[in-house]
Amino acid sequence: MVEDEKKNPSSSDPTSQDEKKVPQPQPAPARPSPGPAAAVAPTPPRPAPPPVARPVAPPPVPPSAPPKSAGRRTFLKLAVAVAAVLSLVPFVPWGDYLSHSVGSTGTAGRQKVTVDNNPKYGAAAGKPVNVNDLTTFPPDSHWVITYPSSGDPTQDAQNPDTFVKFELIRLPAGDLGGDAKEATAFVAFSKVCVHLWCSPNYNPLQNHEQYECPCHGSIYEIPDGKAVQGPASEQPPPTNAIPMLTLASDSTGQLFIEPPIWDVDHNGVIGYGRNYSSYLSYIKPAAEKQEGS
């Protein structure tokens, strides 16, 4: 027995055997692996949003070409406008015209009619007009005179102001009486056209005895100065007749300008017009009344 105890002492002292045992740390209980039900399903990838269709701007629509007829009309209008401006350049003294307002010219009382001293008038240049002189001042002829005059026909000839210029016309012989030795054988028209202020001229050619504007073709008949063709003829009265002077002669035949009355019922308004009937109602009777005075 003793030998058994010596051989196996632990059998007799279980307590001491337990005390001698060193406690071993216990491993943490393993986390139970989730079962199939507890497994977290992977999040499926979100489908990409469909591409947003951006509005595509429509291609620019080229402007439609104007009809050929409209384009032609536009071109013609432009050409006419340019031609009108260019046609005025040689004839219109713009610097002087811009210094005037449309209206009457000056009045200097009764004035002797003297032709501007321009060499193109030959023997009549710078001469006082006498109704008895059919050689220097023959029928169907024309000259430029200035009213009011400076008193010097050479200085008058150099005056570019068309508002004081008048075309003196001795009427054709025959029915119009240009061969008569009296004041009614003459008329004196303003050199300012009532359309666009160009400067008309007398045309003495046979069957063309009329007062013509070179810019736009306005034509005034003689002796009353009414516009019968061109744009001036399309204007309403009193803007369709050229202003004119009242002429008279004395006992020697010297031609005079009577003081004008610058309104549409008498001598007219320079650059604007005149009632053409005033030739028969006022201008010619006034000339006859003053005859020989």
Buried (B, 14 or more C-beta within 10 A) or exposed (E): EEEEEEEEEEEEEEEEEEEEEEEEEEEEEEEEEEEEEEEEEEEEEEEEEEEEEEEEEEEEEEEEEEEEEEEEEEEEEEEEEEEEEEBBEEBBBEEBBEEBEBEBBEBBEEBEBBBBBBEEBEEBBBBBBBBEBBEBBEBBBBBBBBBBBEEBBEEBBEBEBBBBBBBBBBBBBEEBBBBBEBBBBBBBBBBBBBBBBBBBBBEBEEEEBBBBBBBBEBBBBBBBBBBEBBBBBEBEEBBBBBBBBBBBBBEEBBBBBBEBBBBBEBBBBBBBBBBBBBBEEBBBEBBEEBBEE
